[in-house]
Structure formats: C-alpha cells, structure tokens
C-alpha cells in the first residue's frame, strides 16, 4: 500500500486526550511524546519530544471548552510540527467549534467558521479531519482537503441493536427546520418516518417552541441533532412532542455534547428518557446524569487516520 510520509504519528493537546489514546490503541501505535502547557501569564507553549521529520502527523484536538485555549493549542502544535519538518500535518478536530457563525445572519456579523479555517491553513495544516460540521458547507471555507465524517452510522448501529424490530411505533424528529436534511438521512437509514419541531428563536441560546409538524400522537420519538449546547432547544422540543404532539416517549441523540451552562440540569429535569452522545467532546462524570449515554467515535477516527495515511478512500466510513 502507498503511504504518505515515512511513518504515522498521532499527537494530542489537552482537549480530549482520552479519545486520542483510544485511537492510538486501536491503531496499534503509541501517542506522540509532547508537552502542551501554559506559562504563568496563560500563554501556551508546546514542546515535541520526538522527531517528526518527514512523518505523516495527525493532531487530535477538539475545540471545545475552553474553546480559545484549545484552538490556540491546536494552532501552536501545528506550527511546531511544521517547523520540525513534518511531512504532512492533519488537524483531527472531532468537534469543530466556532462553526455556528457560518454566514452573515444580520448586518456586521463576523463569519468565524471561515476565520478559523484561515487560521488553521495559515498555521500550516495540510488537511482537516472532523465530524458532523454544524453546516456542511464549511468544508468550502478551506483551501485544503476536509474530510467531514458522519456520526449517524454510529447512532444507526446503536438504535438498530437497542430497538431491533420494535421500530414500527417510532419516529425520528428534527428539533428545528435547519436540521431536517440531517434528520431525514438518519430516518431513512432506520426506516422510520420524520416529524419536525418548528421553533422561533428570540435570541442566542434561547428558543420558543411553536408547533409540531407531523403526527406523533402515541409514537415513541427519537430527536436527532448535531449538538447539544445549553439544552434549551432539545428539552423544549421534547416537551412539545409530549404536550402538543401527544407523543408516548422521547429519546434523543446528538453528535456533540457541548453541555454548557444549565444543560445537565435541564436534561435531568426533562421528559427525555435517554440522551445518546458521541465522545467528540470529553464525557461528563457519570454521576452527574443517569440519562446521558456516550458512544465512542475512536474506531471511526482510527480507521479514517489509517486510510488517509495509506492514501486509500475513506468513503466507506460515510455508509
């Protein structure tokens, strides 16, 4: 098999080292030796303790909380690797932060998704490997190759095993109009019908649920979204399915469990039976919520990294 660079090396910052270690274990390699810390004034420093000259290097780093620190760690690690003559550098960003501002929604808005794309390229990244971008057109903000893995095969596998043949009474629900395409693809794979919760968002991180599009009366609903931040949209949608739609029960799943602010309390106090999340963002402590279940993305990222290194197609991972 053809491979790019003399060998493959995986490094990580401080955002999600558990995921990076699991990926390395599945690949049968060890995590690259590096130190990523801060000076007393908060400036980030990076020290690489092994040679990367000519290597195909992958840096695993989610830009989750603390977002700015984790983003700077990633940029500085890429710069360090570039200056150490790495053969090719791939930024592996399981959760790509700053993706929500992907267009000018109103006058004088920034487009931070494009700004971060420019910063990654300027730092020296040769390609990006990520999962479930908030908007798939963000791939077009980069002038380097971007592989946007899909989390829905992991959920399809999980729910197919969980519910088996008891899917006749189940329905996939999109929590808003913007997520319809994503939810429809998921519903088709599970051979379920689709409903939509129509909401009006008054301001950032708050929303008002209006009505349910589709007949969910007596159905067991499965809300599918790309991320859960404060949990307001998700919990309001779940409540609307019960109160307005007359649904029997509500399960939910999302790729990225950002879970900021009051999210965990909201989920614990909601009518959601179970919320399944991927570990693109480090999992919360199990004792904080018995409703949240994590599914690992390590096998998918490990296979994607091996395929990129060997220069073979990764399209099978999208199925």
N, C-alpha and C positions, 0 to 999 in steps of 0.2 A: 504493500500500500504506500502511496505517496504521502509524505508528511511535510508540514511547513515548519522550518526550524529544526535544529538538531535534536531537541527533546522538548517535552511539555512540562511546564511548571505552573503551579497554582499558588497564588498569594491571596491574603485577605487583610482587610482593615479591621476596625473594631465594631462594625455594624452587625455582622451576622457570622461570627467565627464558627459557630456550631454547624451551620449549613456548609461552610467551606470544608470543614473537617470531614463531614459526611460524604461530600462529593469526592474528596481525595480518597477516602476509604473505598468507595465504590469503584474508583478508577485504579486502585492498587498502587497509588503513589502517596508521597508524604507532602504535607503542606510546606510551602516555601518558608525559609527562615528569614523573618523580617521583624523589625520593631517599629510600631506606629504609636507615637506618644505625643505629649504636649510639653512645651516649655512652660515656665511658671506664669507667663502672661497669657497662656492659651494658644500660642502659635503651635502649629502641628509640625512635627519632624518625622522623617522616615529614614530608617537605616536598613539596607538589604545586607544580609549576612551570608549570601552565597552568590556565585556567578550566574548571570542570566545572559551572557554574551551569546547571541545567535539563537537563543531559546524562543519557543512559542509560549508566551506568558499570558495567563488568564488571571485577572484581579477580580475576586468575588467581593462585592460591596454594594449593599442596598442603601439607597439614600433615604432612609427612614429616620425617625427621631434619634438623636439630634441631627436634623436634616443638614444644616450648613456645615457642621463638623464632619459628618460622614462624606459629604460631597467634596470638601477640601481634602480629606484623607485620600479619596479616590484620585483626585487630580494630581496631588503631590506624589502618590505612588506611581502613577503613570509617568510623570516627569522623571522620577528617579530611575524607572526601568528604561525609559527612552535614552537617558544619559549614560546608562550602563550597557548600552548597545544590544538591548533585547531584539530578537529577530522580528517578532510581531507581538503587539500588545492588544489583547481583547478585554474590554471592560465588561465584566459579567455583573449586570445590575438586576437582580431578581425583582426588586421593586424600584421603579424609576420615579423618583419624587419630582416635584415641580412640573408635573405633566398636566395638571388641571387647567393651567393657563396656556392653552394651545392656539388661541386666536384672540383677536380684539373684540370682546363681547360688548364693550362700550368705549366711548372716547377716552383716549390717553391711557389705555390698558397696556401693560407690558406683555410680551409673549415669552414667558420664562422657559417654556419647554424648548424653544429654539435657542435661547441664550445658553442653557445648559448643554445643548447639543454642540454649540460652537465652542464652549469651554472644553468639553471632552476631546474634541478634534484638535483644538489648539494645544492641549496638554500633550498630545501625541498618541491617542488611541487609534488603532488601525481598524478596529471593528467593535461592534457592541452586541452583546447577547443579553436579552431581557425577557420579561414575561408579562403578558397582558397589559400592554400600554393603555393608559386611560383613554387615549384616542389613537387608533392605529395609524392615522396619517402622520403622526410624529416621526415615523420611520423616514418620511420625506424631508425632515428637517436636517438630516445628516447627509454629509457628502462621503460617508464611509459605509460599508455594509452593516445592516442591522438585522439581526435575527430576533423576531418577536415570538417567543414560544407561547403556546396557549395552555392555560391551566384547565380548560374544560375536559380534556381526556381523563385527567385525574379524578375529577368530580363524577364524570360519567361512569367510570370504573367503580368508584365508591358507592354511588347510589344504585347502580345495577346489582351490586352484591348485597347492599343493605335492604332494598325493597324487592329484589328478584322479580317475580311475575306479578307482584301486587301493585302494578302501576296504573291499572285501569281508572282508579279513582284519584289519580294525581295530576297536577297541572303545574307547569313552570310559569313563574311570574316575573316580569320585568319591573323593577321598582320605579322606573321612570321611562319616558318616551325615548330618551337618548340611549338607553341600554337595550332597545328592542332587538337590534340585529344580533347582538351578543347572546341574548336570551333565546332568540329563535333558533340559532345554530345549536345551542345546548338542548333545547326542547326536541329538535329533530333527532339528535343522537339518542335521546332517551325515549323516543316515540311517544311524546306527550304533547298535549295542546298548550297554547300560550295565552296568558292574560297579561294586562298592563295596568299598573297603578299610575294614574295621571296626577301629578302634583304641581303646585305652583310654589317656586322658591322665592321667598321675600328678600332674604339677604344671605350672605355666605354662611355655611354651616347651620342653617336653619331652614325648615321647609314646612309647607302646609299641604297635607294630602287632600285631594279633591274627590276623586271617584275611581271606581274600578271598571276597567274596560274588559269585558269577558264574563262568562257565567262561572263563578267559582263556588256557588252555593253547594254545601255538602262535600266539597272537594278537599283533599289534602294538598296544600300548596307548597311549592318549593321556589323561594325567591333566589334569583341568580344575579349577582352583581360583580363588578371588578374590584371594588374596595369598600371597606367599612372604616370611616374616619371617626366622627363623633357618634355614629349610630342612629342619629335622628331620622334620616330618610328611611333606613331599614326598619326601625321599630314602628314608625308611623305607617309605613306600607303594610307591615304585618297586622297592625291594629285595624287598618282599613279593610283588609281582606276578611277579618273576623266580623267587624261591626257593620260594614257597608255591604260586603260581598256575601257574608254568611258562610265563610269557609269553615271546614271542620277543624283543621290544624295547619300550622305554618312551620316549615323548616326553611333554613336559609343557608346559602354558601357564597363565598366571595374569595377572590384570589389573594387580596392583600388586606390583612387585619391591622390597619394603622392604629385603631382603637385609642384615639386621643381624648382628652378631657373626660366627659361623663359617660363615654361609650360603654364601659364594662357594667356600670350600674344600670344603664338603660337596657342593655341586653338581658341582664339578670332579672329585671323587673318587667320584661316584655312578655308577650304571648308566644314568642318563638320557642319551639321545642328544642331545636339544636341548631347551632351555627357552625358550619364547617369552614375552616380557613386553611390556606396554604402557608407554609413556613417561610415565605419570601421575606417577611418581617419576623424578627425573633418572637417565638411564642411567649405569651404571658404565663405566670405561675398558675398551675392547675387549680390551686385552692381559691383563686380569685373568681372563677366561674366554672360551674359544672355543666354549663350549656355550650361551651366552646370546645370544639374538637379540631385538632390540627392534622393535616395530611402533608407528607413531605414531598418537596419538589426535587430533592437531591438526585434520585435516579434519572430524572429527565435532564437536569443540567449536566450531570456526569456524562450521559450519552451524547448530549449536544457538544460538549467540550471535546470529547474523543473524536467525534465526527468532523468537527471543524479542524482539529489538529491533523487528522488523516486526509483532509480535503475530500470528504465524501458527503453526499447530500444529507441534510437533516429534515427533509420534508416529511419523512415518515413519522416524526415526532408531533406533527400537526394533526395526525389522524387519530 
